[in-house]
Amino acid sequence: MSDKKSPPVKPRARKVKAAPKRGRPTAYQAAHAEQARRLALLGFTDLQMAEFFGVAESTFHLWKQRHKDFSESIRAGKAVADAHVAEGLYKAATGGHTVTDTKTVSGDDGTVRTTEVRQVPPSVSAMIFWLKNRQPDKWRDKQDVESSVTVQGPDYEKLGELFTARMAESRARNRRIMEERGLLRDEDDQ
């Protein structure tokens, strides 16, 4: 007999069947990430992109959650588009940039091509928009004003006392007038 102990017996691992996938198979493809980036550059909204891909907006948002490359490409495309718009807004607000217009005029003696370079004046509405968004505390339409005054409702007890006093004065005045005119008799007093 040997003194060696036999190694412990490991239980057999059971193979677990994968749960069957339910629902419709995804329509997402890896190429959608680049398409979505290009659409974002054009200024498409999420709803418009979902319509382009032929899916519901909720499915589009699921794609953004499940496919990191898809979400990042959309974010990158929107960032570039927003930067171009911000640059245009800045140029419109500050003015000072030039625009070149080329015109072709046909005449009896031939075709003449003219080029005009003109200075673009600043846009007041672009200035307002820029300032309201960049410095809202200084430029927004609604200003927050703090007040240390506390407004309280009416004191109903004092109002009741005032009403009772005024009614007593009114009755006394009416009685005095009726006595002066001789309309009040002694039996009316009681």
Legacy VTK file of the C-alpha trace (Angstrom):
# vtk DataFile Version 3.0
C-alpha trace
ASCII
DATASET POLYDATA
POINTS 190 float
0.000 0.000 0.000
1.245 3.420 -0.945
1.098 6.503 1.124
0.406 8.690 -1.892
-2.938 10.327 -2.022
-4.713 10.409 -5.295
-5.411 13.862 -6.726
-8.901 15.221 -6.140
-11.350 14.503 -8.910
-12.583 17.596 -10.679
-16.210 17.650 -11.640
-16.849 17.670 -15.357
-17.571 21.033 -16.837
-20.887 21.118 -18.580
-21.153 22.746 -21.930
-23.745 25.477 -21.785
-25.624 26.119 -24.950
-25.653 29.731 -26.031
-29.028 31.315 -25.844
-30.545 31.679 -29.270
-30.365 35.215 -30.631
-33.721 36.809 -30.785
-35.057 39.537 -32.988
-34.131 40.723 -36.416
-30.447 40.580 -37.383
-28.741 43.974 -37.304
-28.479 45.971 -40.482
-25.322 47.660 -39.214
-22.193 47.345 -41.340
-18.685 48.604 -40.643
-18.908 50.892 -43.697
-21.732 52.805 -41.995
-19.199 54.568 -39.732
-17.554 56.412 -42.633
-20.912 57.177 -44.237
-22.193 58.599 -40.949
-19.081 60.795 -40.610
-19.666 62.238 -44.077
-23.337 62.857 -43.332
-22.405 64.603 -40.073
-20.011 66.834 -42.045
-22.962 67.836 -44.208
-24.928 68.828 -41.100
-27.324 65.863 -40.949
-29.133 65.325 -37.647
-29.383 61.899 -35.994
-32.946 61.539 -37.281
-31.881 62.373 -40.840
-28.999 59.891 -40.643
-31.350 57.179 -39.352
-33.644 57.841 -42.311
-30.650 57.654 -44.671
-29.726 54.209 -43.291
-33.375 53.130 -43.377
-33.696 52.441 -39.640
-35.644 53.921 -36.757
-33.979 56.641 -34.714
-33.956 54.304 -31.686
-32.029 51.699 -33.726
-29.607 54.404 -34.825
-28.970 55.296 -31.153
-28.426 51.601 -30.360
-25.787 51.463 -33.101
-24.059 54.447 -31.473
-24.051 52.616 -28.123
-22.900 49.251 -29.444
-20.366 50.325 -32.078
-17.718 52.673 -30.704
-16.233 53.419 -34.146
-19.658 54.466 -35.416
-20.251 56.811 -32.472
-16.764 58.341 -32.696
-17.023 58.933 -36.436
-20.310 60.794 -35.985
-18.830 62.869 -33.173
-15.768 63.718 -35.306
-17.906 64.703 -38.296
-20.137 66.934 -36.201
-17.110 68.588 -34.578
-15.611 69.518 -37.959
-18.945 70.816 -39.264
-19.497 72.857 -36.093
-15.996 74.326 -36.391
-16.706 75.467 -39.973
-19.974 77.088 -38.915
-18.300 78.757 -35.919
-15.610 80.141 -38.208
-18.260 81.492 -40.580
-20.191 83.036 -37.690
-17.026 84.662 -36.393
-16.244 86.094 -39.835
-19.812 87.365 -40.205
-19.742 88.973 -36.738
-16.398 90.696 -37.173
-16.623 91.524 -40.858
-13.336 92.605 -42.323
-13.007 89.697 -44.738
-13.156 90.160 -48.471
-15.266 88.464 -51.114
-14.327 88.202 -54.765
-17.154 88.349 -57.297
-16.470 87.528 -60.950
-19.015 88.590 -63.555
-19.112 87.897 -67.261
-20.876 90.468 -69.386
-21.651 89.901 -73.062
-21.703 92.964 -75.242
-21.767 93.877 -78.933
-18.002 94.056 -79.077
-17.355 90.790 -77.197
-17.355 89.219 -73.800
-15.959 91.132 -70.846
-15.073 89.481 -67.550
-15.004 91.719 -64.471
-13.691 90.902 -61.039
-14.815 92.833 -58.004
-13.235 92.480 -54.564
-15.349 93.933 -51.802
-15.106 94.202 -48.045
-17.908 92.467 -46.109
-19.309 94.602 -43.259
-19.910 93.044 -39.833
-23.350 91.535 -39.168
-25.092 92.868 -36.071
-27.258 89.769 -35.700
-24.158 87.532 -35.845
-22.543 89.720 -33.161
-25.590 89.380 -30.902
-25.750 85.625 -31.398
-22.028 85.247 -30.731
-22.062 87.330 -27.539
-25.219 85.751 -26.125
-23.668 82.311 -26.477
-20.085 83.141 -25.497
-20.885 85.452 -22.562
-24.439 84.666 -21.474
-24.065 86.292 -18.042
-23.398 89.668 -19.677
-25.458 89.485 -22.872
-28.544 87.322 -22.400
-31.975 88.937 -22.584
-33.054 87.701 -19.156
-30.998 88.992 -16.270
-31.026 87.315 -12.847
-31.579 89.900 -10.136
-31.214 88.986 -6.501
-33.396 90.764 -3.973
-33.209 90.854 -0.204
-36.825 92.055 0.094
-39.228 89.381 1.265
-42.773 89.739 -0.001
-45.442 88.541 2.375
-49.144 88.031 1.850
-51.811 90.156 3.541
-52.312 89.988 7.300
-55.889 88.731 7.411
-56.280 89.421 11.118
-55.462 93.129 10.646
-57.728 93.254 7.585
-60.586 91.808 9.648
-60.045 94.384 12.412
-59.886 97.207 9.850
-63.112 95.992 8.192
-64.935 95.820 11.544
-63.763 99.337 12.491
-64.801 100.830 9.116
-68.235 99.158 9.309
-68.758 100.598 12.830
-67.771 104.081 11.558
-70.172 103.705 8.626
-73.088 102.662 10.864
-72.392 105.582 13.214
-72.279 108.038 10.298
-75.546 106.672 8.850
-77.217 106.921 12.277
-76.053 110.522 12.701
-77.388 111.478 9.230
-80.729 109.809 9.876
-81.043 111.632 13.240
-80.269 114.991 11.585
-82.972 114.414 8.998
-85.463 113.236 11.581
-85.807 109.825 10.077
-84.793 107.908 13.157
-87.493 107.262 15.778
-86.925 106.293 19.359
-88.387 102.820 18.845
-85.822 102.260 16.020
-83.113 102.783 18.632
-84.152 99.736 20.538
LINES 1 191
190 0 1 2 3 4 5 6 7 8 9 10 11 12 13 14 15 16 17 18 19 20 21 22 23 24 25 26 27 28 29 30 31 32 33 34 35 36 37 38 39 40 41 42 43 44 45 46 47 48 49 50 51 52 53 54 55 56 57 58 59 60 61 62 63 64 65 66 67 68 69 70 71 72 73 74 75 76 77 78 79 80 81 82 83 84 85 86 87 88 89 90 91 92 93 94 95 96 97 98 99 100 101 102 103 104 105 106 107 108 109 110 111 112 113 114 115 116 117 118 119 120 121 122 123 124 125 126 127 128 129 130 131 132 133 134 135 136 137 138 139 140 141 142 143 144 145 146 147 148 149 150 151 152 153 154 155 156 157 158 159 160 161 162 163 164 165 166 167 168 169 170 171 172 173 174 175 176 177 178 179 180 181 182 183 184 185 186 187 188 189
